[in-house]
Amino acid sequence: MLNLRKARRMCNFLLETISIITNDGRNIVGVLKGFDQATNIILDESHERVYSTKEGVQQLVLGLYIIRGDNISIVGELDEELDASLDLSKTQSSSFEASYPLICNCLASICNV
């Protein structure tokens, strides 16, 4: 359940571009359009970033997308200017479990967590 303090923080992200890490390791980026007391999130203009050890990051267009609150691990506002400066086509990664510390550090640097 979403408490009042967390709800206020989420309100600050409304209509902003956010990055979400799900419990199964997916990275989904989009514009926060809404959320509810169970932290179910509605994103617009969203895409999933798929990391690979063999090629750069693939961005799969999702469009309008709903993520269940019980599947969300991390939510952060994305610094769009810094994000645009990253060359994701050259970014490679091993499995999510092995990359988790790197991803968290990267998110901390480009997101206002």
C-alpha positions in Angstrom: 0.0 0.0 0.0 1.2 3.5 -0.9 1.6 5.7 2.2 1.2 9.5 2.0 4.9 10.3 1.9 5.5 7.9 -1.0 2.4 9.3 -2.8 3.8 12.8 -2.6 7.1 11.6 -4.1 5.3 9.9 -6.9 3.2 13.0 -7.6 6.5 14.9 -8.2 7.2 12.4 -11.1 3.8 12.9 -12.8 4.2 13.8 -16.5 8.0 13.3 -16.1 10.2 10.7 -17.8 11.0 7.9 -15.3 13.0 4.7 -15.4 11.6 1.6 -13.7 13.5 -1.6 -12.9 11.1 -4.5 -12.4 11.5 -7.4 -10.1 12.4 -9.6 -13.0 15.2 -7.2 -14.1 13.5 -5.4 -17.0 14.3 -1.7 -17.5 11.3 0.3 -18.7 11.4 4.0 -19.5 8.4 6.3 -20.1 6.3 9.3 -19.1 4.4 8.7 -15.8 0.7 9.4 -16.5 -0.7 7.9 -13.3 -0.5 5.6 -10.4 -2.7 4.2 -7.7 -2.6 3.1 -4.0 -1.1 -0.2 -5.0 1.7 1.6 -6.9 0.4 0.3 -10.2 1.9 2.7 -12.8 0.7 3.9 -16.1 3.4 5.0 -18.6 3.0 6.6 -22.0 5.6 6.8 -24.8 7.4 3.9 -23.1 10.1 1.5 -24.2 12.0 -1.4 -22.7 15.7 -1.3 -22.8 17.1 -4.8 -23.4 20.7 -5.3 -22.5 22.9 -8.0 -24.1 26.5 -9.2 -24.0 26.7 -9.4 -27.8 25.3 -6.1 -29.0 24.2 -2.6 -27.8 21.0 -1.9 -25.9 17.8 -2.6 -27.9 14.9 -0.3 -27.2 11.6 -2.1 -27.7 8.6 0.3 -28.2 5.8 -0.4 -25.7 3.7 2.8 -26.0 1.0 3.1 -23.4 1.9 0.6 -20.7 0.8 -0.5 -17.3 3.1 -2.0 -14.7 1.7 -3.8 -11.6 3.0 -2.3 -8.4 4.0 -5.7 -7.0 6.4 -6.1 -9.9 8.2 -2.8 -9.4 11.6 -2.8 -7.7 13.0 0.8 -8.4 11.4 4.0 -9.7 13.5 7.0 -10.5 13.1 10.3 -12.5 15.3 10.2 -15.6 17.7 13.0 -16.4 16.8 13.3 -20.0 19.8 15.4 -21.0 22.3 13.0 -19.4 20.4 10.0 -20.8 20.5 11.5 -24.3 24.3 11.8 -24.0 24.7 8.1 -23.4 25.6 5.9 -26.4 23.3 3.0 -25.7 24.2 1.4 -29.0 27.7 0.6 -27.5 26.5 -0.3 -24.0 26.7 -4.1 -23.4 25.9 -6.0 -20.2 25.9 -9.5 -18.9 23.0 -11.0 -17.0 21.0 -8.7 -14.8 22.1 -10.4 -11.6 25.8 -9.8 -12.4 25.1 -6.3 -13.6 22.8 -5.2 -10.7 25.4 -3.0 -8.9 26.5 -1.4 -12.2 22.8 -0.7 -13.2 22.1 0.7 -9.7 25.1 3.0 -9.9 24.1 4.1 -13.4 20.5 4.8 -12.4 21.7 6.7 -9.3 23.8 9.0 -11.6 21.0 9.7 -14.2 17.9 9.4 -12.0 16.8 11.5 -9.0 16.1 8.5 -6.8 
